[in-house]
């Protein structure tokens, strides 16, 4: 019982010492953040952007037509009656 009380008293004393030591430390100064120079913006004209999007879309359609369906049975409407 005395060991328990001694340990409790010791922890209380150490906690008080640590708390006072932390209170005495000066607060850390925040780091000064220097803003970066903005990057130059290079814009592609709207018509060129639309044309590149259209070309990419047409290429994807061609790729989709060439692709082989790995699971053709998934599209079968009469799948439930098959053995």
CNS distance restraints for C-alpha pairs under 8 A (distance, minus, plus):
assign (resid   1 and name CA) (resid   5 and name CA) 6.38 0.50 0.50
assign (resid   2 and name CA) (resid   6 and name CA) 5.98 0.50 0.50
assign (resid   3 and name CA) (resid   7 and name CA) 6.07 0.50 0.50
assign (resid   4 and name CA) (resid   8 and name CA) 6.11 0.50 0.50
assign (resid   5 and name CA) (resid   9 and name CA) 6.04 0.50 0.50
assign (resid   6 and name CA) (resid  10 and name CA) 6.04 0.50 0.50
assign (resid   7 and name CA) (resid  11 and name CA) 6.11 0.50 0.50
assign (resid   8 and name CA) (resid  12 and name CA) 6.22 0.50 0.50
assign (resid   9 and name CA) (resid  13 and name CA) 6.26 0.50 0.50
assign (resid  10 and name CA) (resid  14 and name CA) 6.18 0.50 0.50
assign (resid  11 and name CA) (resid  15 and name CA) 6.01 0.50 0.50
assign (resid  12 and name CA) (resid  16 and name CA) 6.32 0.50 0.50
assign (resid  13 and name CA) (resid  17 and name CA) 6.35 0.50 0.50
assign (resid  14 and name CA) (resid  18 and name CA) 6.12 0.50 0.50
assign (resid  15 and name CA) (resid  19 and name CA) 6.05 0.50 0.50
assign (resid  16 and name CA) (resid  20 and name CA) 6.18 0.50 0.50
assign (resid  17 and name CA) (resid  21 and name CA) 6.14 0.50 0.50
assign (resid  18 and name CA) (resid  22 and name CA) 6.19 0.50 0.50
assign (resid  19 and name CA) (resid  23 and name CA) 6.20 0.50 0.50
assign (resid  20 and name CA) (resid  24 and name CA) 6.31 0.50 0.50
assign (resid  21 and name CA) (resid  25 and name CA) 6.73 0.50 0.50
assign (resid  44 and name CA) (resid  48 and name CA) 6.58 0.50 0.50
assign (resid  44 and name CA) (resid  49 and name CA) 6.52 0.50 0.50
assign (resid  45 and name CA) (resid  49 and name CA) 6.48 0.50 0.50
assign (resid  46 and name CA) (resid  50 and name CA) 6.19 0.50 0.50
assign (resid  47 and name CA) (resid  51 and name CA) 6.09 0.50 0.50
assign (resid  48 and name CA) (resid  52 and name CA) 6.11 0.50 0.50
assign (resid  49 and name CA) (resid  53 and name CA) 6.18 0.50 0.50
assign (resid  50 and name CA) (resid  54 and name CA) 6.11 0.50 0.50
assign (resid  51 and name CA) (resid  55 and name CA) 6.18 0.50 0.50
assign (resid  52 and name CA) (resid  56 and name CA) 6.18 0.50 0.50
assign (resid  53 and name CA) (resid  57 and name CA) 6.12 0.50 0.50
assign (resid  54 and name CA) (resid  58 and name CA) 6.20 0.50 0.50
assign (resid  55 and name CA) (resid  59 and name CA) 6.15 0.50 0.50
assign (resid  56 and name CA) (resid  60 and name CA) 6.21 0.50 0.50
assign (resid  57 and name CA) (resid  61 and name CA) 6.31 0.50 0.50
assign (resid  58 and name CA) (resid  62 and name CA) 6.30 0.50 0.50
assign (resid  59 and name CA) (resid  63 and name CA) 6.16 0.50 0.50
assign (resid  60 and name CA) (resid  64 and name CA) 6.06 0.50 0.50
assign (resid  61 and name CA) (resid  65 and name CA) 6.26 0.50 0.50
assign (resid  62 and name CA) (resid  66 and name CA) 6.40 0.50 0.50
assign (resid  63 and name CA) (resid  67 and name CA) 6.16 0.50 0.50
assign (resid  71 and name CA) (resid  75 and name CA) 7.96 0.50 0.50
assign (resid  72 and name CA) (resid  76 and name CA) 7.23 0.50 0.50
assign (resid  73 and name CA) (resid  79 and name CA) 7.34 0.50 0.50
assign (resid  74 and name CA) (resid  79 and name CA) 7.85 0.50 0.50
assign (resid  78 and name CA) (resid  82 and name CA) 7.04 0.50 0.50
